[in-house]
Amino acid sequence: MIPKVGLQLLSPHLVRCGTLYVAMGIFLSGLGLVSCSHEPHAPPETKNTPRLIASGASAELPVVFQHQVAPLPRWSHQGVPDDALQAIVVTSPSWKSYHGQLRRFERQDYTRAWNRADAGAVAVSLGRYGLGWGRGLHPEQKGGPVKGEGDHRSPAGIFDLGEARGFAKELPPGTTWPFQQSANRSRCMDNPRSIAYNTFISTEAMLLPVSVGVARRETVFEMMLFVMHNTSPVLRGAGSCVFLHVWAKPESPTQGCVAMSRESLQRILPWLDLERRPVLVQLPEHEYRRFEKDWSLPTLDPEDSG
């Protein structure tokens, strides 16, 4: 469950995904809230599949989504779980590049080949300083940069996806993925000193500051899909609050999220199927091709480049 936090003021913590929260004077030690992030709680155990359900919550508070673990077989190999039948693949030209391409794939079962599920790759923006190894479903890696809090890198690896959140009053037709219409009622905690690190806490009892930035929060945070990086277990300082969301400006870098056009995200959400366990695979192209076979990744076309 998300920890309950009493009446408090927002700390002068971070700039994330183009939106700056300005400090409001006195703040409680150990708190820091970000604007570009949302999703939380205990993720799936190493050998189980995540399920998202809505808990009983009062009408005044945001609905809390929890992960209910189902004892399903997961791997016959390292890499993509056997029961993952949908994959969002993001590749970049190098570790340092913040430009990437996103493709969607699906398969009938883990013995079958992956097939393209889109009409072509779409452009995405990554963290200003590119990618760094994250903490997800993939084996721990020694070579290459490692994702840390505030490093302006997006996490590299294989990750489950959590709930969607945002300001949107309604989602694209056909969307069945769990969605929390959160507006200003919650924030994702990105302060490693907080016990709520990388989870959502309610802000309904908080005095919130005025936000400024290059884009209206209602645009950037209209629809966001949580990436389950550093969630099982949460490691302080390893990075938090990573989302797929609408970009502030076309192809502008993020603080560590994955940004794209509104139209691109609107095509992804109706496609996601909770029963097919979609995952995010995000790697520099040379690393992707190195792990393609061993991690059971979708095969990229020869002309596909990050």
N, C-alpha and C positions, 0 to 999 in steps of 0.2 A: 504494500500500500504506500501511497505518497505520504510522507510525514506531514503532520499537521503543524502549521506555523501560525503563531498568534499575530496580533497587531504589530506591524513593523513598517519601517520606511525602506525604500529601495536603496541598495548600496550603490556607490559609484563604480560599478564593475565594468562591463564590457561594451565594446562596439562589435556587433556581429551582423553580417550580411547587409551592411550599408545603413543600419539604423543605430543611432546613438542615444542611449539613455543617460541623461544628465543627473548627477548626484543631487540630492535634496537636503544637504546639510548633514544632520546626525543620521547615523545608520547603525544597525546592529552588526556586530562583528560576526564574520562567517557567512554573510549572505551576499549573493551576487546573482543577478538575473539577466538572462539574455533575451534578445528580441527575435533571433532567427532560429528558434529551436523549440521543439516540443515533442515529448513522448518519453517513456520512462520505465518504471518499475522492473521487478525481477523478470528477466528474459528467460527463454527456454533453457532447460538444462542441456548439457552437452549431447545427450543421446535421445532427445525428445523433440517433438514438433510443437511450435508455439500455436496457441489459440487465443484469440482476443474476445473478451466478453465484457459487457457493461455491468458494473456493480451497482447496487442500490445506492443512489445518491439523492440528496434533497433537490428540489426544483431550483433552488437558488444557486447551487454549486455546480461546477462542471462535472460531467459524467467522468468517472475514473475507469479507465480500461486496465484490466489485469491480464496476465498471461496464464492461461490454464493449460497445464502440461498434459499431453497425451502420450502414452508409452508406445510410440511407433518406431520401427527400425529407421535408422538414419543414414548410415554410410556403409557401402561395400568398399570404399576407398576414401582417400583424403579429398577434400574439396567440397564441391556442391553436394548437399545431402541427396540421398536417393529419392526422397519424397518431394523434392523441389521440382516442380513441373513448369514453372515460369521463371524467366531470368531477364532482368534489366542489366544490360552490359554497357559499361562506360569505359572507354579507353582514351588515353591521351598520348601525344607524341613522345613525352619524356616525363621523368619524375618532377621536373621543375615547371612544366607547362600548365597553365590554367585553362587552356582550351581543350575541349574533349568532344567526343561523339557518343551518342546514346543509341542503342539498338535494343529491340525486344525479341526474345526467343521463347519457344515453348516446346514441350515434348509430351508424348503419351504416357511414358513411364521411364524409369531410369535405364532400361535396356535399349531404349529407342534413341535415335539421333535427334538433336535439336533442330528445329525449323524456325525460320524467320517469322515474326508475327507483326511486322510493320511494313510500311511502304518504302522505307529507307531510313538511314541514320539521320538524327537531328543534332544540332549543335547544343552543347551545354557549357557552362562555366564552372570551374573548380576553384579551390582556394587560391589566393594570390600567389602562394609559393608552391603550388602544385599538389602533389600527393605524398603521403607518408603511410607506412604500414599501420593499419588500424587493428582493433581487437574484435574479431568476429568468428566466423565459422571455419576459416582457413587455418592451417598450421602456422605456428609462430615462425617468423622469418628473421634472419640475422642481417642480410645484406639490404642496403637501401635506407632511406630516411624513415624515421618512426614518428607517427602522429603524436602530438602533445597538445595540451591546453594552450590556446592562444597563439599557436604557431602559424596560423593562416594556411594550413594544409588540409585537404580533404582526405578522409581515410581510404587507404587502399586495401583490397582483400575481398572477401565474400561475406555478405551480411544479410540477416533476416530483415524484414520490414515491419515496422510497427504501425500504429494507427495514423490516420490523417487528421489534421487539425487546421483551423484557420478561421478567417472572417466570413467566408462564403456562406450565404444563407441556403444555398442549394448546390449540389454537385452535378457534374455532367450526367445526362440520362444514362441509366444502366449501371451506375456505380453501386456496388454492394459492399465495398471495403469499409470497415469501421471508421466513422468520422465524428469528430468532436467540434461543434461550432463554439469556439472558445473566446473569440473577441479579446477583450482585455481581462478576462477572468482568471487567466493562469499564465505562468511564465516558466520557462525551463531554466533550471539552476546550473550555472557554469562555473561557480566558485568551488574549487577543489576542497576548500576548508569546510564547506557545508555538508551536513549529513544528508541533504537532499540533492547532492551533486548528480547531475545527469538525469534528474527526474523533474516532473512538473509539480509546482505548488500553486495553491490558490492565491490570487492577489486581490480578492474581493474586499479584504479588510485592510488593504494597503493604500497609502496615499501615493499615487503614481505620478511620475514626472511627465512633462511634455516631451514627446520624441521629435527629433529633427533628423533629416537625412536626405538622400538623393531621390528617394521615392516614398510615396505614401505607404504606411504600414499595411493599409487595406489592400494594396496591390501586391507587394512582396509576400505578404503573409495571408493572402486570400485562401490558398490551398497549400498545405505542406504535408509531406509524407516522411515520417520519422525513420531514420536509418539506425538500426540497432548495433551501433558501434559502442564498444566499451560498456556493455550492459550485463555481462554474465561471467564473473562478477564485475561490478563497477570498480575501476582502479583510479584512485585520485590522481589528477594531473594528466591522465592519458587521453583527454579530449572528451567533449560532451556536446549534446544538443545539435546533432547533424541532421539536416533535412534535404529532401528534394523539394524545391519551391520555385516560384516565378522569379525571374531575375529583375533587378532594379533597372538595369539598362542592358540592351542586347550585348551579350558576350563580355560583360564586365565581371571581374573576379569577385569571389566571395570571401568570407572569413573562414570557410571550411565546409560550407554546404555544397550542394550541387544545384545550380540554377539553370533555368531554361525558359523558353517562351511559355506564355499562358496556354497557347494552343497545344503545345507539346505535352504539358502536364495534364491537360484536359483529355488527351487521348490515352494517357497511361492509366488514369484512375478507373475508368469503366472496364478496362482490360484485366485489372488485378482480381484474382480469385483466391479467397482465403483458403479454400480447400486444396488449392494447387501449390500452396506455399511458395510464393514468389520470393526470389532473392535478388540482391544487388551484387553484381560482380564489377569491381572498379579497379583498374590497373593501368599502368603505362603499357603501351602496346608491346614492347619487347618482353616485359614480364608476363603479359597475357599469353603470348605465343610460347614462352618457356614452360608455363604451367598448363597449357591448354589440354593436353592429354591426361596428365596425372590428376588434375583436378576436375576432369569431366566437364570442361567448359564448352560452350557452343563454339563451333568452328567459324572463324571470321573469313569472309570472302577475301581473295588475294588483293582486291582493290580497296578493301577496307583499311583505313589507316586512322590512328588516333586523332 
